[in-house]
């Protein structure tokens, strides 16, 4: 993970269901124009981290 400050990223999180003490739903990454489903909060955070890393690697 980068230690510098990258560009701001916007995510829209839709919680569809709550099972086994965690969330299931969809996350929409606005800048990357991608939508992914997730089965847990941990998976949602991993998707966000991957999107941010993608943007960081594309910066000059």
N, C-alpha and C positions, 0 to 999 in steps of 0.2 A: 504494500500500500504506500502511496506517495506521501511524503511529509509536507509537501507544499500545498498551497491552497489552489484547488482547481476551480473550474467554472461551476456555478450552481446547477444542480440537476433537480428536476421536478418529477415526482412519482404520484400517481393517483392509485390508492389502494381500495379495493372493493372487497369487503369481508362478506362472503356468501354464506358461510356456515361456521359453526364452532363445535368441534368434537374433540374428545380426548384432551381437554384443557389447552387447546391451541386453535388457531384460526386457519380456515381454508378460504381461498378466494383468488382474485386476480390482481395483478399489479401492472399498471400502464406507465411506461417510461416515456414521458412527453418528448424530450429532446431526441431520443433514439427511435421514436415512433414504433415501439414494440410493446406487445402485451403478452404476459406470461401468467399461467396459473401456478399457484403454490399450495402445498399441503400442510405447511406449518409456518410459524413465525420465523423460525430459524432459516427455513428455505427462502422465505420472502426477503430476509436480510441478506442472504447469499446472492440472490438475484440483483438486489440493489448494489451490493459491493462489486459484483461483476460488471454491471453497467457503468459504474463510476470508474473502474479500472480500465474499461474500454475507452472511455473518453480521455482519461489521463494518458493512455498510450498513443492516442491520436494527436495530442497537442505537440507543437514543434519543440 
